[in-house]
């Protein structure tokens, strides 16, 4: 026998509170997945900008050797095999957004701002999708 005022089940306020918690948790999960593609696109724009910077430096200072070295979650600008600061960075190395990786390799620019050795490609990936950035060997066009 139940005491007066006791009920079975949840109140409407409790049900609404549980639904609110589930909704907030769902939004967090959805937003994490949505931003990974945005992170990949942003890193691709930054990398294209840095490639164009290296081209400009190679053409302006054609007695130095300018190159970008790619490895894992970062890439480094080198001038005559010594680190040189990247634009809008605090150092010679750009660390990619967590979860985004870059294929290993190196691109060296000649005095005309084109990659030595012909066409050059580098691929950024976030584990779900990827974006390949290519420099044409004859013109240095970055796409």
Residue frames as qw, qx, qy, qz and C-alpha x, y, z in Angstrom:
[[0.000, 0.888, 0.459, 0.000, 0.00, 0.00, 0.00],
 [0.437, 0.376, 0.006, 0.817, 1.35, 3.43, -1.02],
 [0.187, -0.497, -0.405, 0.744, 1.43, 6.45, 1.15],
 [0.283, 0.865, 0.393, -0.133, -0.70, 9.34, 0.11],
 [0.126, 0.923, -0.216, -0.292, 1.01, 11.44, -2.66],
 [0.395, -0.405, 0.743, 0.358, 3.42, 8.71, -3.86],
 [0.743, 0.550, -0.007, -0.381, 3.31, 7.90, -7.57],
 [0.787, -0.031, 0.496, 0.366, 4.94, 5.47, -9.97],
 [0.579, 0.622, 0.309, 0.427, 6.93, 6.79, -12.94],
 [0.420, -0.091, -0.015, 0.903, 8.64, 10.07, -13.72],
 [0.136, 0.771, 0.341, -0.520, 7.25, 13.55, -13.64],
 [0.559, 0.785, 0.210, 0.166, 7.01, 15.69, -16.75],
 [0.071, -0.944, 0.320, 0.017, 9.88, 17.88, -15.48],
 [0.614, -0.426, 0.640, 0.179, 12.15, 14.85, -15.09],
 [0.736, 0.395, 0.510, 0.205, 11.31, 13.62, -18.59],
 [0.344, 0.933, 0.019, 0.108, 12.08, 17.04, -20.08],
 [0.316, -0.819, 0.470, 0.093, 15.39, 17.20, -18.19],
 [0.719, -0.126, 0.642, 0.234, 16.45, 13.79, -19.56],
 [0.627, 0.655, 0.369, 0.204, 15.52, 14.82, -23.11],
 [0.082, 0.983, -0.166, 0.006, 17.52, 18.05, -22.75],
 [0.497, -0.606, 0.594, 0.182, 20.61, 16.13, -21.62],
 [0.727, 0.193, 0.610, 0.248, 20.28, 13.69, -24.54],
 [0.452, 0.862, 0.202, 0.109, 19.84, 16.60, -27.00],
 [0.120, -0.923, 0.357, 0.081, 22.97, 18.39, -25.73],
 [0.620, -0.347, 0.668, 0.221, 25.03, 15.18, -25.92],
 [0.691, 0.477, 0.507, 0.195, 23.81, 14.57, -29.48],
 [0.273, 0.962, -0.009, 0.024, 24.76, 18.10, -30.54],
 [0.347, -0.758, 0.523, 0.174, 28.27, 17.66, -29.18],
 [0.680, -0.039, 0.688, 0.250, 28.79, 14.41, -31.11],
 [0.567, 0.706, 0.395, 0.154, 27.36, 15.85, -34.35],
 [0.083, 0.984, -0.147, -0.052, 29.44, 19.03, -34.10],
 [0.515, -0.561, 0.589, 0.270, 32.68, 17.12, -33.55],
 [0.650, 0.206, 0.657, 0.320, 32.12, 15.20, -36.77],
 [0.387, 0.872, 0.288, 0.080, 31.02, 18.27, -38.75],
 [0.109, -0.947, 0.252, 0.165, 34.10, 20.28, -37.83],
 [0.692, -0.284, 0.544, 0.380, 36.61, 17.64, -38.94],
 [0.580, 0.541, 0.454, 0.406, 35.83, 18.38, -42.61],
 [0.049, 0.991, 0.050, 0.118, 36.05, 22.12, -41.90],
 [0.536, -0.707, 0.380, 0.261, 39.44, 21.56, -40.24],
 [0.709, 0.077, 0.542, 0.444, 40.67, 19.68, -43.31],
 [0.391, 0.790, 0.331, 0.337, 39.49, 22.45, -45.66],
 [0.200, -0.974, 0.100, 0.020, 41.08, 25.15, -43.48],
 [0.640, -0.488, 0.471, 0.362, 44.41, 23.30, -43.37],
 [0.656, 0.379, 0.488, 0.434, 44.33, 22.93, -47.17],
 [0.179, 0.949, 0.143, 0.218, 43.90, 26.71, -47.56],
 [0.426, -0.843, 0.293, 0.145, 46.77, 27.37, -45.14],
 [0.731, -0.168, 0.524, 0.405, 49.03, 24.89, -46.97],
 [0.539, 0.652, 0.370, 0.384, 48.26, 26.45, -50.36],
 [0.059, -0.993, 0.039, -0.093, 49.13, 29.86, -48.90],
 [0.577, -0.652, 0.428, 0.241, 52.41, 28.56, -47.52],
 [0.737, 0.184, 0.496, 0.420, 53.30, 26.93, -50.86],
 [0.350, 0.849, 0.225, 0.325, 52.71, 30.23, -52.64],
 [0.325, -0.922, 0.202, 0.054, 54.84, 32.00, -50.03],
 [0.712, -0.336, 0.493, 0.370, 57.70, 29.57, -50.65],
 [0.613, 0.539, 0.412, 0.405, 57.33, 30.18, -54.41],
 [0.086, 0.976, 0.056, 0.190, 57.53, 33.94, -53.92],
 [0.501, -0.775, 0.350, 0.164, 60.59, 33.64, -51.68],
 [0.763, -0.024, 0.501, 0.409, 62.34, 31.35, -54.18],
 [0.486, 0.696, 0.325, 0.418, 61.73, 33.81, -57.01],
 [0.106, -0.982, 0.034, -0.152, 62.67, 36.89, -54.95],
 [0.354, -0.738, 0.575, 0.010, 65.80, 35.35, -53.43],
 [0.928, 0.315, -0.129, -0.151, 66.92, 32.92, -56.09],
 [0.335, 0.586, -0.694, 0.252, 70.35, 32.32, -54.58],
 [0.394, -0.268, 0.735, -0.482, 68.82, 30.43, -51.63],
 [0.326, -0.100, -0.904, -0.258, 67.25, 26.96, -51.68],
 [0.484, -0.119, 0.318, -0.807, 63.64, 27.08, -50.42],
 [0.432, -0.059, -0.870, -0.232, 61.70, 23.95, -49.54],
 [0.663, -0.335, 0.222, -0.632, 58.82, 22.59, -47.49],
 [0.253, 0.169, -0.949, 0.084, 59.30, 19.26, -45.71],
 [0.708, -0.264, -0.108, -0.646, 56.11, 17.31, -44.83],
 [0.358, 0.108, -0.905, 0.202, 55.81, 14.67, -42.16],
 [0.223, -0.347, -0.857, 0.310, 52.83, 13.31, -40.23],
 [0.114, -0.825, -0.540, 0.121, 51.03, 16.14, -38.47],
 [0.180, -0.854, 0.054, 0.485, 53.33, 19.01, -39.50],
 [0.723, 0.513, 0.139, 0.442, 55.46, 20.62, -42.17],
 [0.476, -0.672, 0.052, 0.565, 58.55, 22.82, -41.97],
 [0.460, 0.884, -0.027, 0.074, 59.90, 25.66, -44.12],
 [0.750, -0.354, 0.216, 0.515, 63.61, 25.41, -44.84],
 [0.361, 0.919, -0.155, -0.012, 65.90, 28.03, -46.37],
 [0.391, 0.629, -0.648, 0.176, 69.26, 26.53, -47.29],
 [0.692, -0.108, -0.707, 0.096, 68.37, 23.52, -45.09],
 [0.169, -0.076, -0.588, 0.787, 67.84, 25.70, -42.01],
 [0.019, -0.675, -0.728, 0.122, 64.42, 26.50, -40.57],
 [0.057, 0.143, 0.121, 0.981, 62.90, 29.81, -41.69],
 [0.256, 0.305, 0.603, -0.691, 59.75, 31.38, -40.19],
 [0.114, 0.468, 0.788, 0.382, 56.46, 30.74, -41.93],
 [0.146, -0.320, -0.082, -0.932, 54.12, 33.72, -42.43],
 [0.622, -0.424, -0.044, -0.656, 51.60, 34.15, -39.59],
 [0.896, -0.212, -0.379, 0.097, 53.38, 31.46, -37.55],
 [0.455, -0.852, 0.255, -0.041, 55.60, 31.64, -34.48],
 [0.573, -0.445, 0.637, 0.260, 58.14, 29.23, -35.95],
 [0.191, 0.414, -0.701, -0.548, 59.36, 27.45, -39.05],
 [0.064, -0.116, -0.987, -0.087, 56.94, 24.55, -38.46],
 [0.560, -0.129, -0.074, -0.815, 53.18, 24.49, -38.96],
 [0.130, 0.031, 0.962, -0.239, 51.44, 21.87, -36.83],
 [0.335, -0.255, -0.640, -0.643, 48.19, 20.68, -38.35],
 [0.619, -0.328, 0.144, -0.699, 44.88, 20.65, -36.50],
 [0.364, -0.212, 0.881, -0.216, 44.59, 17.49, -34.34],
 [0.698, 0.332, 0.594, -0.220, 43.22, 14.66, -36.46],
 [0.618, 0.774, -0.061, -0.125, 44.59, 16.05, -39.74],
 [0.694, -0.367, 0.459, 0.416, 47.70, 14.49, -41.26],
 [0.431, 0.788, -0.283, -0.337, 49.85, 15.17, -44.31],
 [0.964, 0.208, 0.005, 0.168, 51.65, 12.72, -46.57],
 [0.579, -0.597, 0.271, 0.485, 55.42, 12.66, -46.16],
 [0.671, 0.513, 0.275, 0.458, 57.65, 14.27, -48.71],
 [0.309, -0.597, 0.036, 0.739, 59.51, 17.42, -49.65],
 [0.503, 0.772, 0.311, 0.234, 59.09, 20.09, -52.29],
 [0.458, -0.429, 0.140, 0.766, 62.06, 22.21, -53.33],
 [0.391, 0.875, 0.242, -0.152, 61.45, 25.36, -55.39],
 [0.645, 0.143, 0.221, 0.717, 63.77, 26.55, -58.11],
 [0.174, -0.281, -0.040, 0.943, 64.43, 30.20, -58.97],
 [0.221, -0.176, -0.506, -0.815, 61.32, 30.30, -61.21],
 [0.493, -0.104, 0.418, -0.756, 59.01, 29.23, -58.39],
 [0.851, 0.094, -0.338, -0.390, 58.35, 25.80, -59.78],
 [0.809, -0.438, 0.381, -0.089, 59.00, 22.53, -57.98],
 [0.083, 0.565, -0.793, -0.214, 62.24, 20.76, -58.84],
 [0.205, -0.048, 0.978, 0.001, 61.53, 17.38, -60.37],
 [0.216, -0.267, -0.723, -0.599, 58.23, 18.20, -62.07],
 [0.543, -0.530, -0.281, -0.587, 54.71, 18.03, -60.68],
 [0.151, 0.133, -0.787, 0.583, 54.42, 17.78, -56.91],
 [0.590, -0.475, -0.393, -0.522, 51.44, 16.55, -54.86],
 [0.070, 0.129, -0.775, 0.614, 50.78, 16.34, -51.16],
 [0.490, -0.438, -0.634, -0.407, 47.67, 14.89, -49.51],
 [0.226, -0.258, 0.528, -0.777, 45.96, 16.07, -46.34],
 [0.532, -0.262, -0.763, -0.257, 43.64, 13.63, -44.57],
 [0.406, -0.416, 0.395, -0.711, 41.38, 13.62, -41.53],
 [0.261, -0.083, 0.941, -0.200, 40.82, 9.85, -41.59],
 [0.513, 0.496, 0.634, -0.297, 37.43, 10.14, -43.31],
 [0.570, 0.798, 0.187, 0.066, 38.22, 12.32, -46.31],
 [0.618, -0.308, 0.233, 0.685, 41.29, 13.71, -47.98],
 [0.352, 0.921, 0.069, -0.149, 42.36, 16.62, -50.13],
 [0.769, 0.004, 0.256, 0.585, 45.28, 16.56, -52.56],
 [0.068, 0.934, -0.072, -0.344, 47.16, 19.75, -53.33],
 [0.809, 0.230, 0.320, 0.437, 49.17, 19.76, -56.54],
 [0.039, -0.804, 0.239, 0.543, 51.83, 22.10, -57.93],
 [0.821, 0.560, 0.105, 0.042, 52.35, 21.92, -61.66],
 [0.757, -0.271, 0.223, 0.551, 55.97, 21.37, -62.59],
 [0.479, 0.398, 0.336, 0.706, 56.06, 23.65, -65.61],
 [0.040, -0.717, -0.203, -0.666, 54.16, 26.66, -64.24],
 [0.181, 0.065, -0.637, 0.746, 54.18, 26.30, -60.46],
 [0.498, -0.347, -0.216, -0.765, 50.38, 26.66, -60.43],
 [0.061, -0.045, 0.866, -0.494, 48.98, 25.54, -57.07],
 [0.582, -0.196, -0.376, -0.694, 45.63, 23.78, -57.14]]
